[in-house]
Amino acid sequence: TIMSSGTSDKQIAATVNGEIITVSELERTYNRLPPQTRSIVTKEDLLAQMINEKVLVHEAERLGIEVTGQDIQDFLDKIIQQSGLTKEEFEARLAKQNITSGMIQDEIYKQLIITKLYQQEIVNKTHVSEEQIENYYKENPEKFTVKEQVKASHILICDNESTVCSSNLTRDEALAKIEEIKGMINDTNFAKLAEEYSNGPSAVQGGDLGYFGRGMMVKQFEDAAFA
């Protein structure tokens, strides 16, 4: 790994098996992260992740693992469907964020091939006996101590400037929609309203986020949930 102090496209942030990550590529990727993510993730953290991804992709390709164009298209169609946007609206949102179709296809390719590598080399080759599980549990009790957690559901309403989800609403329209939904909520219909209105991926689970501990959510959301 080689870090450079400049910002030119030709200056190298890292080399991975002969493949270069430039400083400008690192900068562009970092600047596309949501602000709340940038507040806890450094450029060095992101670079380490990018290096790890390239190492895993190279290993998957060396082992002959394949991801087809149809695999990528199916995954992309699922993302568009979950966003609640039409294909044209989704592409317009990407263009607004200076994300090309080639860039998102590259990201999907990385996700899919790394997942296939994990499935082939870890999941399919791992067998743990009941005795091994029991012994590990007895020898590592501290790893099974659960810290304070809460279980929460949410309805996520985005506006057209949101970076973590997609919507055609202006900020004022989104705030008005929130107030409208709040007025509809009673003791029994939260999950149904989440399925119908939430822009988040948890909508299909009625907004259910499951259990989570401190430090895992945005601070304002965490404070409200634990209160």
N, C-alpha and C positions, 0 to 999 in steps of 0.2 A: 504494500500500500504506500502511495506517495502523495502527500498533501502539497498543494501549491498555494501561494499567497495571492495570486492574481485572479482575474475573472475572464480571461480570454478563452474562446472556444478551444484553442490549441493547448491550453494548460491542463495538466492531468491531476485529477483528485485521487484516482486509484487505477490500477491495472489488475485485471482478473483473468488469468489464463490467456494473456495476450490481448484481451478486450479492454478498451479504455473507457473509464468514466471521467468525463471532463468536469472541470469546475463549474462551467456554465450549465451543464446538465444537472448537476447537483443543486445549483442555485434555483433553476426553474422548477425542479421537483419539490424542493423545500418551500418555495413561494406558493405552490399550489395547495399546500396543506392548509386545513382550516386553522384560523387564528388560535383556537383553544388547544389544538394539537401542537402548534409551534411554540406555545407557552411552556410545554413540558418536554418537547423533543428537540434536541440540538441537531445541528448539521452533521456533527460527528456520528450521532445516533443514526441518522438517516443514511449516511454513507455506509455505515456498518451493515445496515439492512440491505442496501442496494448491492453490496459486495456479496453478502450471503445469498441473495436471490440469484445472482449470476453464477455463483458456485453450484447451487442446486440445479439451475437450468442446464448448465454444462454437463453435470453428472447425469441428469435425466436423458439428455441427448446422446451422451456416450453409451448409455445402456439401451438405446434404441426406442425409448418411450416416445410416442407420437401424440400430437394434438392436431386434429384436422381443422380445416377451414369451417366445416360444418359444426364441429365442437364449439369453436369460437362464436359462430353466428348464433347457435342455440343459447349460449350463455349470455350474449349481448341482448338477444330478444327477451330473456328473462329479466335482465336489468331494466330494460325499457318498460316492460310490463309492470314491474314493481314501482317504477318511478311515477306511474300514472299519467305519463306524457305520451303523445304520439311520437312516431319515429322522427318526424320533421322537427317537432318541438324539442325532442331530446338532442338532436344534432345541432339545433340552434343554440341550446344551452352550452354544449361543448365548445362550439365556435366562440361563444362569448367569453369562455374561460381559456381561449387559445389552446384547446385540446383537439387534436385532429383525430379522425377515425383510425388512422394508423397507430397513433399513440395508445388509444384505448384498446385496440386489438392486441397490441404488444403486451399490455398489462394483463389482459385476459389470458393470453398465451402463457405468461409466466405463472399466473395463479393455477391454471389447469395442469400444466406439466409438473409443477412442484407438488400439487395434490396427488397426481398419478404416481410420482416418485415415492412419496410418503406411503401411499397405499401399497405399492409393490414391494418396497424394500423394508418397511417397518411393520405395517399392519398385517400383511399376508404372511410374514415370516416370524411373527412373534407369537409364542405360546407360553403362557404363564400358568403353572399349576395352582390348585387351591392351596396346597401346602406352602408354596412360595409367597402367595398373597398373604396368608395368615402370619407367616414368619416376619414379613416386611412390616405388617401392621403392628406386631408386638414390639419390633425393634425400633420403630420410628413413631412413637405416639405423638410427638410434637407436631408432626406433619398432618395429623388428623384433628388437630384442635381448631375448631371453627371460630373465627373472630365475629364480632357483631355484624350482622347482615340484615338487610330489609328486602322485601319483595314488593315491587311496584309495577304499575302499568302507566302508560302515558298515551296521550293523543298529540302527535307532532304535526304542527301546521307550519308550513314553510312559505316564504315569499320568493319573489323572483330574483332576489339577491343572495339567497341562502347558498352556502357552500357544501352543506352536508346532505341536502336533499333537494328535490325539484318541485316547483310550483309555478303556475302562471299568475298568481296573486301578487299585487303590490303589497308593500308593508302594511299600509292602512287597511287594505282589504283582508290581509291575513289576520291582523289584530281584531277586525270586526268579526271574522269567521270564528276566532277563538271565543269571543264573547257570546256569539250565537250558540256555539256548542256547549259552553259552560251553562247556559240557560236551559239546555235540554237534558243535562245529566241528572239522573236520580240514582237510587240505591241499586238498581238492577240492570241498567242499560249501558254502562261504561264500555264494556267489551264490544257490544254491538255498534256503538258510535265510533269506537276506534277502528273497527273493521271498515266502516263506511267512510270515515273522514280523514284518518291519520295518513300523513305522507311518509311515515317511517316504515322500515321493513318489518317492524313488530306488528303492523296492522293485521296481518293474517292470523296472529295469535291474540287478537283482541287487545293489542297494545301491551301485552305482558312482557316485561323485561327480565323476569325471573328474579333470583336472589343475587344481591351484589353487596360488596363491602365498601368501606370508605376508600376514597382515592381512585375509584373506578369511573365515576361520572363527573360531568361538569359541576363545579362547586355549588352553583345556585340550586341545581336539581338535587344534588346530594344533601345539601342543608335542609331542603324542604322534605325530602324523603325520610331522613333520619329524625326529623322533628315530629 
